[in-house]
């Protein structure tokens, strides 16, 4: 069974940092982090393909860093300089398509249960 399990969420003040982790039970060509705030649409945050190429949403570029340890089946999201607008449930997601995009949510078939990030101003 394919499983994705996130951890590392919590509550921090603006300007603080958190690191999210996602353990997975299967290898994928493309993995990403999405987030969703109450009453808002889910949005792609960051992604990385099996070759190590990364991409970020404009709203987090320069503050968040996605990385992957393929040998350990682990995905990470380092979040620095957090803002109140970053408050959301964060989800780990995976796609079998090397050319998937966080702008095309339907390409991600596998999702974790989510981990909550709350940033106070």
N, C-alpha and C positions, 0 to 999 in steps of 0.2 A: 504494500500500500504506500502510495506517495504521501509524505507528510512534510509540512513546513511548520516550524514552531519558532515564534518570535519571543524575545525577551529583552530587557534593558530599559523599558519605559519607566516613567516616574514623573515627579513634579520638581521643577526647578524655577528659579527666578530668571528674568530677562538677562541675557548676557552669559548665562551658564551653558554647560555642555552635557550631553548624554551620548552614549554609544549603544545602538540597537544591534542585536544579533539575531540571526535566523539560521537554525539548523535544518538541514533537509536530508531526505533519505534516498534521493535519486539525483543523478547528474543532469544538468540542463544547459542549453546553449546560451540562454539569456535569462537574467534574473533582475528583479527590480523591487523598489520600495514605493508603495502608494500610501496616501493618507486621506482621511475623511473626517471633517469636523461635523458636528451635529447640524442638520439642516443644509449641509453643503454637499456638492457632488464630489465623488472620489477623484483625486488627481494624482498623476504620476509625479514622483519626487526625484528619483535617481535610478539608473540602471547600469548594468555591466554585462558584457557578453563574455563568452568563453575564452576569447583572445585578450581580455583585459581592457577592452575599450569601454569608456564610461560616458554617460551623458546625464545632465541635470536639468531640472526645471529652472527657469530664470529666477524664480523666487528664492531658491536656496543656493544658487551658484556662488561659490566663494565661501560658503559657510558650512556646507555639508560635504562629506566625502564617503563614497561608496567603495567597498573593497570586498574581495572574496578569497577564501582559502579553499581551493578546490580539493586539495588532498584531504581536508577535514570536513568537507561538505558544510562550510559555514559562510554566510553572507553577513556583512556588517554595514552599518551606517553611522559614521561619526558626525555628530551634530554639534556645531560650535556657534557661539554668538546667537543663541536662541532668542526668538521674539515671541510675543504673545500670539501672533498670527500663526505660529507653528503648532499651536495646540490642536491635536487631532488624534484619532486612532490611526496607528501606522501598521501597514500590512506588508508582509513579504509575499512576493508573487514570482512565478516561474513560467517560462515558455520554452517550448522545444524548437522555436524558430530563432536561428542565429541573427536574423535581421528584424526581430521584433522591435517595437517602439512603445515607450510609455504613453505616447499619444494615441495608441490603439489598444485600449484595455481588453478588448475581446480576444486578443492574441495570447493572453495569460490564462491558462487553464487551471493552474494550481495556486492556492492561496492559503496563507496561515490564518490563525484565529485573531490576530491583531494584538498590539500592545499600546497602551495609552500613554501619550506624552502631554503633559500640562505645563504651560509656561506662564508664570504670573508676571505682571508688569510692576 
